[in-house]
Amino acid sequence: MNEAASLVLAFLREAWLALAGAFLAFVLLAGIAQVLRVSSASMLGANLWVWESVSALLSIVMIGLFAFLGIPQIVSALQSSLPGAGGCGPISELGTFASALIGGLAALRMLKATFISVLSASIGGASSFSHALIECAEAIFGMILASAAIPLAAWFLGTC
Amino acid sequence: MFDPILQQILAIARDAWAFMAGLLIVVALLGGLYFVLQGTAGMAFGGSRMTSMAIIGVVGLVIIVLFAFLFLPQVGEMLKNFQPAAPF
């Protein structure tokens, strides 16, 4: 079980690195797309469009900082609250495997949410910062729920 | 495993960056030309407000282009330094 967990986590770590690299590239693309919008809107005299683009640019920087500084801290904090199942036997191993997997998947899900909002901003759409935050909150809530469910499952299934 | 995919994405992103930077230069040049035309027309028939608005427009465009080409790469460098390892 430990080998399977380390294999899955290595796969998820590689996915994290690739997603973080692509995220960085798309943050810059979204930034230049919004600057392009600002320049064309200021040429046309469209004030509202300029302010929309300026706020989108600010939110892109905010999303970038949140993804690279906030998400790892949130995941570390929540993972330390996830209990590896107490006791012994297959339930304990399954609990450890599940908590590691839940942490990895939640981290990737949060990074994916921020990546999608930056991607939409890079193709000229509104950067849906609120959608990214909602998806992150869902992932956090899922981890909190799992931290309660793992000991309960261990208790029901019986631990020694 | 994901490295070849990332390299493909980065190559596309680099092309897109070059395209958008070129497009920004073209838009800024067109905007500059428009504001120069507006300013000269204003000067020709004594429209001082029109001329001053055109001068402000040109200065604004220059600031926007400088912002794009100086500030955005710095933001990229900063985020690159913050790029975290997997937290799990």
gemmi code that builds the backbone of each chain (N, CA, C; Angstrom):
import gemmi

chains = {
    "A": [
        ("MET", (0.827, -1.211, 0.000), (0.000, 0.000, 0.000), (0.863, 1.263, 0.000)),
        ("ASN", (1.969, 1.186, 0.761), (2.875, 2.342, 0.817), (3.490, 2.631, -0.549)),
        ("GLU", (3.842, 1.525, -1.246), (4.438, 1.701, -2.590), (3.437, 2.326, -3.546)),
        ("ALA", (2.185, 1.839, -3.460), (1.137, 2.399, -4.332), (0.929, 3.879, -4.036)),
        ("ALA", (0.939, 4.213, -2.732), (0.750, 5.617, -2.342), (1.884, 6.487, -2.870)),
        ("SER", (3.110, 5.997, -2.733), (4.244, 6.823, -3.192), (4.224, 6.977, -4.715)),
        ("LEU", (3.762, 5.898, -5.400), (3.664, 5.969, -6.875), (2.622, 7.011, -7.303)),
        ("VAL", (1.449, 6.949, -6.674), (0.375, 7.893, -7.019), (0.792, 9.317, -6.673)),
        ("LEU", (1.452, 9.482, -5.508), (1.866, 10.830, -5.102), (2.949, 11.386, -6.026)),
        ("ALA", (3.835, 10.501, -6.499), (4.864, 10.968, -7.447), (4.203, 11.455, -8.736)),
        ("PHE", (3.178, 10.711, -9.183), (2.411, 11.112, -10.381), (1.751, 12.477, -10.156)),
        ("LEU", (1.136, 12.648, -8.988), (0.462, 13.910, -8.684), (1.464, 15.056, -8.547)),
        ("ARG", (2.652, 14.771, -7.998), (3.679, 15.815, -7.865), (4.139, 16.309, -9.238)),
        ("GLU", (4.303, 15.356, -10.160), (4.697, 15.762, -11.523), (3.603, 16.611, -12.171)),
        ("ALA", (2.354, 16.200, -11.934), (1.231, 16.983, -12.473), (1.227, 18.386, -11.873)),
        ("TRP", (1.509, 18.491, -10.574), (1.567, 19.801, -9.905), (2.625, 20.691, -10.554)),
        ("LEU", (3.827, 20.102, -10.781), (4.922, 20.900, -11.364), (4.551, 21.399, -12.762)),
        ("ALA", (3.949, 20.496, -13.573), (3.575, 20.881, -14.938), (2.493, 21.959, -14.916)),
        ("LEU", (1.510, 21.777, -14.010), (0.409, 22.747, -13.927), (0.928, 24.106, -13.435)),
        ("ALA", (1.877, 24.082, -12.496), (2.425, 25.352, -11.989), (3.203, 26.081, -13.084)),
        ("GLY", (3.952, 25.322, -13.903), (4.693, 25.939, -15.006), (3.756, 26.550, -16.032)),
        ("ALA", (2.717, 25.791, -16.402), (1.749, 26.301, -17.380), (0.987, 27.487, -16.805)),
        ("PHE", (0.698, 27.434, -15.508), (-0.004, 28.538, -14.840), (0.800, 29.835, -14.947)),
        ("LEU", (2.116, 29.717, -14.696), (2.988, 30.901, -14.768), (2.974, 31.505, -16.173)),
        ("ALA", (3.057, 30.608, -17.191), (3.056, 31.098, -18.577), (1.738, 31.811, -18.885)),
        ("PHE", (0.628, 31.241, -18.420), (-0.671, 31.836, -18.745), (-0.955, 33.100, -17.937)),
        ("VAL", (-0.331, 33.234, -16.752), (-0.450, 34.499, -16.009), (0.132, 35.633, -16.848)),
        ("LEU", (1.305, 35.385, -17.437), (1.942, 36.430, -18.253), (1.126, 36.717, -19.508)),
        ("LEU", (0.601, 35.648, -20.139), (-0.225, 35.859, -21.337), (-1.494, 36.647, -21.000)),
        ("ALA", (-2.110, 36.314, -19.864), (-3.317, 37.041, -19.456), (-2.980, 38.492, -19.187)),
        ("GLY", (-1.815, 38.719, -18.584), (-1.392, 40.094, -18.309), (-1.249, 40.894, -19.583)),
        ("ILE", (-0.568, 40.335, -20.577), (-0.353, 41.104, -21.817), (-1.671, 41.245, -22.588)),
        ("ALA", (-2.567, 40.248, -22.480), (-3.871, 40.365, -23.146), (-4.666, 41.524, -22.549)),
        ("GLN", (-4.612, 41.667, -21.223), (-5.351, 42.766, -20.588), (-4.713, 44.116, -20.906)),
        ("VAL", (-3.361, 44.158, -21.010), (-2.699, 45.415, -21.380), (-3.079, 45.808, -22.807)),
        ("LEU", (-3.182, 44.790, -23.674), (-3.615, 45.039, -25.065), (-5.026, 45.627, -25.082)),
        ("ARG", (-5.879, 45.092, -24.218), (-7.252, 45.614, -24.113), (-7.248, 47.054, -23.619)),
        ("VAL", (-6.376, 47.318, -22.627), (-6.304, 48.685, -22.091), (-5.875, 49.659, -23.177)),
        ("SER", (-4.844, 49.263, -23.962), (-4.327, 50.196, -24.975), (-5.373, 50.440, -26.065)),
        ("SER", (-6.049, 49.378, -26.506), (-7.050, 49.589, -27.563), (-8.253, 50.358, -27.034)),
        ("ALA", (-8.640, 50.109, -25.755), (-9.786, 50.827, -25.188), (-9.449, 52.296, -24.970)),
        ("SER", (-8.216, 52.577, -24.558), (-7.869, 53.988, -24.336), (-7.805, 54.729, -25.667)),
        ("MET", (-7.438, 54.000, -26.739), (-7.427, 54.624, -28.070), (-8.852, 54.955, -28.536)),
        ("LEU", (-9.789, 54.028, -28.193), (-11.182, 54.240, -28.607), (-11.921, 55.198, -27.674)),
        ("GLY", (-11.327, 55.448, -26.509), (-11.990, 56.298, -25.522), (-13.035, 55.566, -24.705)),
        ("ALA", (-12.892, 54.220, -24.583), (-13.859, 53.427, -23.816), (-13.387, 53.317, -22.366)),
        ("ASN", (-13.851, 54.261, -21.527), (-13.373, 54.333, -20.135), (-13.683, 53.073, -19.342)),
        ("LEU", (-14.920, 52.586, -19.514), (-15.361, 51.436, -18.729), (-14.513, 50.202, -19.037)),
        ("TRP", (-14.207, 50.050, -20.320), (-13.401, 48.913, -20.764), (-11.993, 48.995, -20.155)),
        ("VAL", (-11.466, 50.220, -20.069), (-10.134, 50.411, -19.478), (-10.149, 49.980, -18.019)),
        ("TRP", (-11.165, 50.432, -17.269), (-11.200, 50.085, -15.845), (-11.423, 48.596, -15.632)),
        ("GLU", (-12.235, 48.001, -16.525), (-12.469, 46.551, -16.439), (-11.156, 45.795, -16.627)),
        ("SER", (-10.372, 46.247, -17.606), (-9.100, 45.570, -17.887), (-8.088, 45.792, -16.772)),
        ("VAL", (-8.083, 47.004, -16.209), (-7.144, 47.284, -15.107), (-7.484, 46.402, -13.908)),
        ("SER", (-8.793, 46.283, -13.602), (-9.172, 45.432, -12.463), (-8.896, 43.963, -12.766)),
        ("ALA", (-9.062, 43.563, -14.039), (-8.746, 42.168, -14.408), (-7.247, 41.903, -14.235)),
        ("LEU", (-6.423, 42.903, -14.600), (-4.970, 42.763, -14.451), (-4.589, 42.593, -12.980)),
        ("LEU", (-5.217, 43.418, -12.134), (-4.941, 43.316, -10.698), (-5.371, 41.954, -10.155)),
        ("SER", (-6.540, 41.477, -10.624), (-7.015, 40.187, -10.110), (-6.129, 39.041, -10.594)),
        ("ILE", (-5.536, 39.195, -11.792), (-4.620, 38.148, -12.283), (-3.388, 38.051, -11.376)),
        ("VAL", (-2.846, 39.225, -11.007), (-1.685, 39.222, -10.098), (-2.074, 38.607, -8.754)),
        ("MET", (-3.303, 38.957, -8.287), (-3.782, 38.411, -7.007), (-3.906, 36.885, -7.085)),
        ("ILE", (-4.463, 36.391, -8.210), (-4.640, 34.934, -8.364), (-3.271, 34.254, -8.377)),
        ("GLY", (-2.317, 34.887, -9.088), (-0.962, 34.312, -9.152), (-0.346, 34.202, -7.767)),
        ("LEU", (-0.472, 35.269, -6.975), (0.099, 35.242, -5.625), (-0.629, 34.226, -4.743)),
        ("PHE", (-1.970, 34.172, -4.910), (-2.751, 33.218, -4.114), (-2.354, 31.776, -4.450)),
        ("ALA", (-2.182, 31.516, -5.776), (-1.862, 30.140, -6.194), (-0.488, 29.714, -5.690)),
        ("PHE", (0.484, 30.627, -5.752), (1.851, 30.216, -5.420), (2.197, 30.382, -3.943)),
        ("LEU", (1.482, 31.271, -3.248), (1.799, 31.454, -1.829), (0.716, 30.880, -0.917)),
        ("GLY", (-0.563, 31.015, -1.348), (-1.662, 30.611, -0.476), (-1.950, 29.121, -0.499)),
        ("ILE", (-2.044, 28.559, -1.713), (-2.484, 27.154, -1.822), (-1.531, 26.180, -1.107)),
        ("PRO", (-0.190, 26.291, -1.290), (0.675, 25.348, -0.563), (0.509, 25.428, 0.949)),
        ("GLN", (0.315, 26.658, 1.468), (0.139, 26.811, 2.919), (-1.172, 26.181, 3.373)),
        ("ILE", (-2.238, 26.396, 2.590), (-3.550, 25.818, 2.951), (-3.472, 24.294, 2.956)),
        ("VAL", (-2.829, 23.754, 1.892), (-2.747, 22.288, 1.785), (-1.909, 21.710, 2.919)),
        ("SER", (-0.787, 22.378, 3.251), (0.050, 21.876, 4.349), (-0.734, 21.888, 5.662)),
        ("ALA", (-1.473, 22.994, 5.886), (-2.228, 23.107, 7.143), (-3.304, 22.031, 7.231)),
        ("LEU", (-4.024, 21.824, 6.104), (-5.114, 20.842, 6.142), (-4.583, 19.415, 6.206)),
        ("GLN", (-3.423, 19.200, 5.540), (-2.888, 17.837, 5.558), (-2.413, 17.446, 6.954)),
        ("SER", (-1.940, 18.442, 7.696), (-1.524, 18.115, 9.061), (-2.730, 17.825, 9.942)),
        ("SER", (-3.919, 18.320, 9.529), (-5.116, 18.030, 10.326), (-5.774, 16.713, 9.924)),
        ("LEU", (-5.365, 16.174, 8.745), (-5.939, 14.877, 8.320), (-5.290, 13.767, 9.130)),
        ("PRO", (-6.085, 12.958, 9.810), (-5.475, 11.893, 10.607), (-5.113, 10.693, 9.743)),
        ("GLY", (-3.893, 10.202, 9.879), (-3.588, 8.877, 9.340), (-4.298, 7.941, 10.305)),
        ("ALA", (-4.972, 6.933, 9.794), (-5.824, 6.138, 10.686), (-5.003, 5.513, 11.805)),
        ("GLY", (-5.592, 5.563, 12.996), (-4.921, 4.931, 14.123), (-5.109, 3.424, 14.050)),
        ("GLY", (-4.535, 2.733, 14.951), (-4.730, 1.293, 14.989), (-3.758, 0.551, 14.114)),
        ("CYS", (-4.218, -0.591, 13.592), (-3.300, -1.418, 12.828), (-4.044, -2.099, 11.681)),
        ("GLY", (-3.303, -2.848, 10.892), (-3.921, -3.632, 9.836), (-4.247, -2.826, 8.595)),
        ("PRO", (-5.077, -3.403, 7.723), (-5.376, -2.764, 6.438), (-6.110, -1.434, 6.587)),
        ("ILE", (-6.920, -1.281, 7.667), (-7.645, -0.025, 7.865), (-6.649, 1.117, 8.059)),
        ("SER", (-5.624, 0.861, 8.850), (-4.611, 1.893, 9.097), (-3.907, 2.289, 7.802)),
        ("GLU", (-3.531, 1.257, 7.037), (-2.827, 1.533, 5.776), (-3.721, 2.301, 4.806)),
        ("LEU", (-5.006, 1.857, 4.754), (-5.954, 2.536, 3.863), (-6.146, 3.993, 4.276)),
        ("GLY", (-6.205, 4.225, 5.598), (-6.375, 5.586, 6.098), (-5.206, 6.471, 5.721)),
        ("THR", (-3.997, 5.955, 5.880), (-2.811, 6.735, 5.520), (-2.811, 7.050, 4.031)),
        ("PHE", (-3.136, 5.997, 3.233), (-3.185, 6.160, 1.774), (-4.225, 7.208, 1.390)),
        ("ALA", (-5.412, 7.101, 2.022), (-6.510, 8.024, 1.686), (-6.148, 9.454, 2.044)),
        ("SER", (-5.532, 9.661, 3.228), (-5.233, 11.042, 3.622), (-4.188, 11.661, 2.703)),
        ("ALA", (-3.200, 10.834, 2.288), (-2.186, 11.366, 1.358), (-2.822, 11.713, 0.011)),
        ("LEU", (-3.720, 10.822, -0.439), (-4.370, 11.016, -1.741), (-5.299, 12.226, -1.708)),
        ("ILE", (-6.043, 12.379, -0.612), (-6.968, 13.518, -0.498), (-6.194, 14.827, -0.539)),
        ("GLY", (-5.077, 14.892, 0.180), (-4.258, 16.111, 0.182), (-3.746, 16.454, -1.204)),
        ("GLY", (-3.218, 15.440, -1.912), (-2.678, 15.668, -3.257), (-3.744, 16.119, -4.235)),
        ("LEU", (-4.892, 15.425, -4.184), (-5.971, 15.764, -5.128), (-6.547, 17.151, -4.850)),
        ("ALA", (-6.676, 17.495, -3.559), (-7.229, 18.821, -3.227), (-6.270, 19.916, -3.679)),
        ("ALA", (-4.962, 19.690, -3.493), (-3.980, 20.695, -3.932), (-4.063, 20.889, -5.437)),
        ("LEU", (-4.132, 19.784, -6.164), (-4.212, 19.887, -7.629), (-5.509, 20.552, -8.070)),
        ("ARG", (-6.594, 20.255, -7.351), (-7.883, 20.837, -7.729), (-7.864, 22.356, -7.533)),
        ("MET", (-7.255, 22.798, -6.432), (-7.189, 24.243, -6.188), (-6.325, 24.936, -7.241)),
        ("LEU", (-5.193, 24.299, -7.583), (-4.320, 24.910, -8.602), (-5.025, 24.924, -9.957)),
        ("LYS", (-5.784, 23.851, -10.246), (-6.528, 23.786, -11.519), (-7.585, 24.886, -11.603)),
        ("ALA", (-8.241, 25.154, -10.472), (-9.270, 26.210, -10.459), (-8.646, 27.566, -10.777)),
        ("THR", (-7.515, 27.855, -10.162), (-6.853, 29.138, -10.431), (-6.323, 29.174, -11.864)),
        ("PHE", (-5.849, 28.014, -12.361), (-5.341, 27.938, -13.737), (-6.448, 28.260, -14.741)),
        ("ILE", (-7.646, 27.715, -14.502), (-8.756, 27.944, -15.435), (-9.163, 29.413, -15.439)),
        ("SER", (-9.166, 30.040, -14.266), (-9.569, 31.457, -14.249), (-8.526, 32.319, -14.952)),
        ("VAL", (-7.240, 31.962, -14.822), (-6.199, 32.710, -15.533), (-6.277, 32.444, -17.038)),
        ("LEU", (-6.615, 31.197, -17.386), (-6.751, 30.843, -18.809), (-7.867, 31.659, -19.459)),
        ("SER", (-8.995, 31.806, -18.742), (-10.101, 32.592, -19.312), (-9.701, 34.054, -19.442)),
        ("ALA", (-8.881, 34.544, -18.513), (-8.427, 35.938, -18.616), (-7.450, 36.112, -19.770)),
        ("SER", (-6.667, 35.062, -20.065), (-5.663, 35.181, -21.130), (-6.299, 35.173, -22.517)),
        ("ILE", (-7.520, 34.644, -22.631), (-8.190, 34.709, -23.938), (-9.174, 35.860, -23.982)),
        ("GLY", (-9.005, 36.812, -23.055), (-9.777, 38.056, -23.113), (-11.051, 38.038, -22.315)),
        ("GLY", (-11.386, 36.906, -21.690), (-12.606, 36.847, -20.893), (-12.390, 37.476, -19.533)),
        ("ALA", (-13.473, 37.575, -18.769), (-13.343, 38.089, -17.407), (-12.627, 37.033, -16.565)),
        ("SER", (-11.710, 37.489, -15.726), (-11.007, 36.508, -14.891), (-11.943, 36.159, -13.743)),
        ("SER", (-12.406, 34.905, -13.731), (-13.428, 34.506, -12.763), (-12.752, 34.135, -11.450)),
        ("PHE", (-12.303, 35.163, -10.744), (-11.606, 34.977, -9.476), (-12.525, 34.304, -8.458)),
        ("SER", (-13.822, 34.716, -8.485), (-14.754, 34.168, -7.508), (-14.960, 32.673, -7.729)),
        ("HIS", (-14.973, 32.234, -9.016), (-15.137, 30.798, -9.296), (-13.961, 30.014, -8.734)),
        ("ALA", (-12.743, 30.585, -8.913), (-11.553, 29.909, -8.395), (-11.636, 29.789, -6.884)),
        ("LEU", (-12.087, 30.875, -6.230), (-12.170, 30.844, -4.765), (-13.233, 29.856, -4.297)),
        ("ILE", (-14.364, 29.794, -5.049), (-15.429, 28.848, -4.668), (-14.925, 27.411, -4.766)),
        ("GLU", (-14.186, 27.125, -5.858), (-13.683, 25.755, -6.031), (-12.641, 25.418, -4.954)),
        ("CYS", (-11.818, 26.423, -4.590), (-10.842, 26.202, -3.517), (-11.558, 25.931, -2.200)),
        ("ALA", (-12.631, 26.694, -1.950), (-13.384, 26.491, -0.704), (-14.013, 25.101, -0.672)),
        ("GLU", (-14.495, 24.646, -1.853), (-15.053, 23.284, -1.923), (-14.003, 22.238, -1.573)),
        ("ALA", (-12.788, 22.440, -2.122), (-11.704, 21.481, -1.856), (-11.342, 21.480, -0.376)),
        ("ILE", (-11.303, 22.696, 0.226), (-10.971, 22.790, 1.655), (-12.048, 22.105, 2.487)),
        ("PHE", (-13.316, 22.355, 2.119), (-14.427, 21.743, 2.851), (-14.357, 20.223, 2.732)),
        ("GLY", (-14.013, 19.735, 1.526), (-13.876, 18.288, 1.331), (-12.799, 17.700, 2.222)),
        ("MET", (-11.683, 18.436, 2.343), (-10.594, 17.927, 3.191), (-11.005, 17.918, 4.659)),
        ("ILE", (-11.747, 18.967, 5.076), (-12.199, 19.017, 6.476), (-13.160, 17.860, 6.756)),
        ("LEU", (-14.040, 17.610, 5.769), (-14.992, 16.505, 5.906), (-14.258, 15.170, 6.002)),
        ("ALA", (-13.214, 15.038, 5.148), (-12.449, 13.793, 5.158), (-11.726, 13.606, 6.479)),
        ("SER", (-11.281, 14.723, 7.078), (-10.569, 14.593, 8.350), (-11.498, 14.077, 9.446)),
        ("ALA", (-12.814, 14.306, 9.277), (-13.769, 13.747, 10.238), (-14.181, 12.335, 9.836)),
        ("ALA", (-14.225, 12.080, 8.518), (-14.750, 10.791, 8.041), (-13.768, 9.635, 8.265)),
        ("ILE", (-12.468, 9.932, 8.140), (-11.483, 8.837, 8.244), (-11.515, 8.172, 9.632)),
        ("PRO", (-11.482, 8.957, 10.735), (-11.563, 8.280, 12.040), (-12.893, 7.574, 12.256)),
        ("LEU", (-13.989, 8.157, 11.716), (-15.299, 7.503, 11.875), (-15.331, 6.169, 11.154)),
        ("ALA", (-14.788, 6.157, 9.911), (-14.748, 4.904, 9.141), (-13.905, 3.870, 9.866)),
        ("ALA", (-12.794, 4.326, 10.423), (-11.923, 3.395, 11.154), (-12.657, 2.829, 12.373)),
        ("TRP", (-13.453, 3.683, 13.022), (-14.192, 3.250, 14.212), (-15.262, 2.236, 13.848)),
        ("PHE", (-15.979, 2.504, 12.723), (-17.037, 1.580, 12.290), (-16.459, 0.246, 11.865)),
        ("LEU", (-15.356, 0.324, 11.101), (-14.802, -0.919, 10.560), (-14.007, -1.677, 11.610)),
        ("GLY", (-13.708, -0.999, 12.690), (-13.009, -1.664, 13.773), (-11.510, -1.535, 13.661)),
        ("THR", (-10.907, -0.947, 14.671), (-9.444, -0.859, 14.712), (-8.972, -1.548, 15.969)),
        ("CYS", (-7.721, -1.958, 15.928), (-7.222, -2.665, 17.107), (-6.352, -1.753, 17.977)),
    ],
    "B": [
        ("MET", (6.943, 12.670, -16.696), (5.813, 12.215, -17.500), (5.088, 13.393, -18.169)),
        ("PHE", (4.917, 14.481, -17.374), (4.187, 15.631, -17.899), (5.107, 16.644, -18.576)),
        ("ASP", (6.416, 16.394, -18.501), (7.364, 17.382, -19.015), (7.211, 17.658, -20.512)),
        ("PRO", (7.066, 16.616, -21.368), (6.876, 16.906, -22.799), (5.636, 17.752, -23.074)),
        ("ILE", (4.548, 17.489, -22.306), (3.324, 18.274, -22.494), (3.573, 19.723, -22.093)),
        ("LEU", (4.290, 19.901, -20.955), (4.591, 21.256, -20.489), (5.437, 22.006, -21.514)),
        ("GLN", (6.409, 21.277, -22.108), (7.254, 21.940, -23.117), (6.421, 22.405, -24.324)),
        ("GLN", (5.455, 21.555, -24.726), (4.563, 21.942, -25.840), (3.753, 23.180, -25.477)),
        ("ILE", (3.198, 23.174, -24.249), (2.382, 24.314, -23.810), (3.232, 25.578, -23.752)),
        ("LEU", (4.471, 25.438, -23.243), (5.342, 26.611, -23.129), (5.726, 27.154, -24.500)),
        ("ALA", (5.923, 26.241, -25.471), (6.244, 26.702, -26.828), (5.082, 27.498, -27.417)),
        ("ILE", (3.856, 26.983, -27.216), (2.671, 27.709, -27.703), (2.543, 29.051, -26.985)),
        ("ALA", (2.794, 29.047, -25.664), (2.676, 30.287, -24.886), (3.710, 31.317, -25.343)),
        ("ARG", (4.932, 30.841, -25.681), (5.968, 31.777, -26.166), (5.544, 32.416, -27.493)),
        ("ASP", (4.991, 31.574, -28.389), (4.496, 32.105, -29.672), (3.382, 33.128, -29.445)),
        ("ALA", (2.474, 32.786, -28.518), (1.351, 33.688, -28.235), (1.857, 35.001, -27.646)),
        ("TRP", (2.873, 34.916, -26.774), (3.466, 36.134, -26.182), (4.054, 37.026, -27.279)),
        ("ALA", (4.818, 36.401, -28.192), (5.446, 37.190, -29.271), (4.370, 37.840, -30.147)),
        ("PHE", (3.302, 37.070, -30.444), (2.205, 37.600, -31.262), (1.535, 38.786, -30.570)),
        ("MET", (1.248, 38.624, -29.277), (0.551, 39.689, -28.557), (1.442, 40.913, -28.376)),
        ("ALA", (2.739, 40.695, -28.167), (3.657, 41.838, -28.038), (3.697, 42.611, -29.358)),
        ("GLY", (3.745, 41.863, -30.481), (3.734, 42.523, -31.790), (2.449, 43.286, -32.019)),
        ("LEU", (1.334, 42.633, -31.637), (0.023, 43.276, -31.803), (-0.076, 44.539, -30.946)),
        ("LEU", (0.493, 44.478, -29.746), (0.467, 45.646, -28.850), (1.244, 46.811, -29.463)),
        ("ILE", (2.387, 46.490, -30.084), (3.182, 47.548, -30.730), (2.390, 48.170, -31.878)),
        ("VAL", (1.741, 47.305, -32.677), (0.955, 47.807, -33.819), (-0.188, 48.703, -33.326)),
        ("VAL", (-0.922, 48.214, -32.293), (-2.049, 49.000, -31.757), (-1.552, 50.322, -31.182)),
        ("ALA", (-0.405, 50.272, -30.475), (0.137, 51.504, -29.886), (0.555, 52.483, -30.983)),
        ("LEU", (1.154, 51.966, -32.065), (1.564, 52.853, -33.163), (0.349, 53.479, -33.841)),
        ("LEU", (-0.682, 52.655, -34.062), (-1.915, 53.184, -34.668), (-2.558, 54.231, -33.758)),
        ("GLY", (-2.568, 53.925, -32.459), (-3.132, 54.869, -31.496), (-2.345, 56.168, -31.484)),
        ("GLY", (-1.012, 56.036, -31.516), (-0.156, 57.225, -31.531), (-0.446, 58.085, -32.766)),
        ("LEU", (-0.591, 57.393, -33.913), (-0.880, 58.107, -35.171), (-2.225, 58.827, -35.090)),
        ("TYR", (-3.203, 58.135, -34.501), (-4.544, 58.723, -34.348), (-4.486, 59.972, -33.469)),
        ("PHE", (-3.740, 59.869, -32.356), (-3.662, 61.015, -31.446), (-2.893, 62.179, -32.083)),
        ("VAL", (-1.851, 61.853, -32.892), (-1.104, 62.905, -33.583), (-2.022, 63.628, -34.568)),
        ("LEU", (-2.837, 62.816, -35.281), (-3.798, 63.399, -36.233), (-4.801, 64.299, -35.510)),
        ("GLN", (-5.274, 63.802, -34.361), (-6.232, 64.568, -33.554), (-5.592, 65.878, -33.070)),
        ("GLY", (-4.339, 65.769, -32.625), (-3.645, 66.954, -32.114), (-3.409, 67.988, -33.202)),
        ("THR", (-2.974, 67.533, -34.387), (-2.712, 68.488, -35.480), (-4.016, 69.119, -35.971)),
        ("ALA", (-5.085, 68.314, -36.019), (-6.384, 68.870, -36.427), (-6.840, 69.914, -35.421)),
        ("GLY", (-6.647, 69.598, -34.128), (-7.018, 70.560, -33.092), (-6.229, 71.846, -33.214)),
        ("MET", (-4.931, 71.700, -33.503), (-4.093, 72.902, -33.644), (-4.506, 73.723, -34.858)),
        ("ALA", (-4.932, 73.005, -35.935), (-5.259, 73.688, -37.182), (-6.460, 74.622, -37.014)),
        ("PHE", (-7.489, 74.150, -36.278), (-8.640, 75.057, -36.127), (-8.784, 75.594, -34.696)),
        ("GLY", (-7.691, 75.614, -33.952), (-7.682, 76.288, -32.657), (-8.387, 75.553, -31.535)),
        ("GLY", (-8.513, 74.197, -31.675), (-9.158, 73.400, -30.626), (-8.134, 73.007, -29.568)),
        ("SER", (-7.958, 73.890, -28.589), (-6.883, 73.648, -27.606), (-7.180, 72.412, -26.742)),
        ("ARG", (-8.454, 72.191, -26.430), (-8.817, 71.034, -25.605), (-8.532, 69.730, -26.364)),
        ("MET", (-8.867, 69.770, -27.659), (-8.631, 68.579, -28.507), (-7.136, 68.254, -28.557)),
        ("THR", (-6.326, 69.306, -28.699), (-4.873, 69.106, -28.771), (-4.336, 68.578, -27.444)),
        ("SER", (-4.787, 69.171, -26.358), (-4.266, 68.719, -25.061), (-4.710, 67.278, -24.766)),
        ("MET", (-5.949, 66.924, -25.168), (-6.406, 65.546, -24.983), (-5.566, 64.577, -25.814)),
        ("ALA", (-5.184, 65.015, -27.009), (-4.357, 64.164, -27.873), (-2.977, 63.952, -27.254)),
        ("ILE", (-2.415, 65.021, -26.678), (-1.082, 64.894, -26.042), (-1.174, 63.941, -24.849)),
        ("ILE", (-2.237, 64.109, -24.047), (-2.421, 63.212, -22.890), (-2.584, 61.766, -23.365)),
        ("GLY", (-3.314, 61.573, -24.472), (-3.519, 60.227, -25.024), (-2.216, 59.578, -25.443)),
        ("VAL", (-1.358, 60.357, -26.103), (-0.056, 59.801, -26.535), (0.784, 59.412, -25.326)),
        ("VAL", (0.807, 60.298, -24.319), (1.588, 59.993, -23.112), (1.038, 58.731, -22.433)),
        ("GLY", (-0.295, 58.629, -22.361), (-0.920, 57.448, -21.764), (-0.560, 56.170, -22.495)),
        ("LEU", (-0.579, 56.241, -23.823), (-0.227, 55.052, -24.618), (1.218, 54.622, -24.360)),
        ("VAL", (2.123, 55.611, -24.300), (3.532, 55.296, -24.041), (3.680, 54.639, -22.674)),
        ("ILE", (2.933, 55.171, -21.682), (3.003, 54.585, -20.332), (2.488, 53.145, -20.341)),
        ("ILE", (1.391, 52.906, -21.071), (0.822, 51.544, -21.120), (1.814, 50.561, -21.753)),
        ("VAL", (2.447, 50.995, -22.849), (3.393, 50.090, -23.530), (4.613, 49.830, -22.647)),
        ("LEU", (5.102, 50.885, -21.981), (6.238, 50.690, -21.074), (5.857, 49.761, -19.925)),
        ("PHE", (4.621, 49.924, -19.438), (4.121, 49.068, -18.360), (4.135, 47.605, -18.813)),
        ("ALA", (3.662, 47.378, -20.045), (3.589, 45.994, -20.539), (4.974, 45.382, -20.692)),
        ("PHE", (5.915, 46.158, -21.212), (7.214, 45.567, -21.532), (8.217, 45.616, -20.377)),
        ("LEU", (7.939, 46.418, -19.349), (8.860, 46.458, -18.211), (8.282, 45.788, -16.972)),
        ("PHE", (6.981, 46.016, -16.720), (6.391, 45.519, -15.482), (6.041, 44.029, -15.560)),
        ("LEU", (5.445, 43.616, -16.693), (4.981, 42.209, -16.787), (6.129, 41.191, -16.679)),
        ("PRO", (7.293, 41.411, -17.374), (8.388, 40.455, -17.170), (8.887, 40.407, -15.722)),
        ("GLN", (8.820, 41.556, -15.031), (9.217, 41.564, -13.620), (8.246, 40.750, -12.772)),
        ("VAL", (6.943, 40.887, -13.081), (5.942, 40.079, -12.359), (6.188, 38.592, -12.599)),
        ("GLY", (6.524, 38.262, -13.866), (6.820, 36.869, -14.197), (8.009, 36.332, -13.418)),
        ("GLU", (9.060, 37.153, -13.326), (10.250, 36.741, -12.561), (9.896, 36.523, -11.096)),
        ("MET", (9.076, 37.461, -10.569), (8.696, 37.364, -9.154), (7.911, 36.082, -8.890)),
        ("LEU", (6.927, 35.797, -9.787), (6.119, 34.585, -9.596), (6.965, 33.327, -9.788)),
        ("LYS", (7.967, 33.423, -10.696), (8.850, 32.273, -10.919), (9.635, 31.957, -9.649)),
        ("ASN", (10.037, 33.032, -8.943), (10.754, 32.814, -7.673), (9.844, 32.226, -6.600)),
        ("PHE", (8.532, 32.558, -6.698), (7.585, 32.039, -5.698), (7.090, 30.636, -6.032)),
        ("GLN", (7.418, 30.140, -7.244), (6.836, 28.856, -7.704), (7.110, 27.742, -6.693)),
        ("PRO", (6.066, 27.177, -6.107), (6.286, 26.227, -5.015), (6.487, 24.796, -5.497)),
        ("ALA", (7.192, 24.047, -4.675), (7.243, 22.594, -4.902), (5.910, 22.016, -4.438)),
        ("ALA", (5.629, 20.780, -4.833), (4.343, 20.170, -4.453), (4.238, 20.097, -2.929)),
        ("PRO", (3.128, 20.595, -2.354), (3.028, 20.630, -0.889), (2.514, 19.323, -0.276)),
        ("PHE", (2.615, 18.215, -0.997), (2.115, 16.940, -0.458), (3.128, 15.838, -0.697)),
    ],
}
model = gemmi.Model(1)
for chain_id, residues in chains.items():
    chain = gemmi.Chain(chain_id)
    for i, (resn, *xyz) in enumerate(residues, 1):
        res = gemmi.Residue()
        res.name, res.seqid = resn, gemmi.SeqId(i, " ")
        for name, pos in zip(("N", "CA", "C"), xyz):
            atom = gemmi.Atom()
            atom.name, atom.element = name, gemmi.Element(name[0])
            atom.pos, atom.b_iso = gemmi.Position(*pos), 0.0
            res.add_atom(atom)
        chain.add_residue(res)
    model.add_chain(chain)
structure = gemmi.Structure()
structure.add_model(model)
structure.setup_entities()
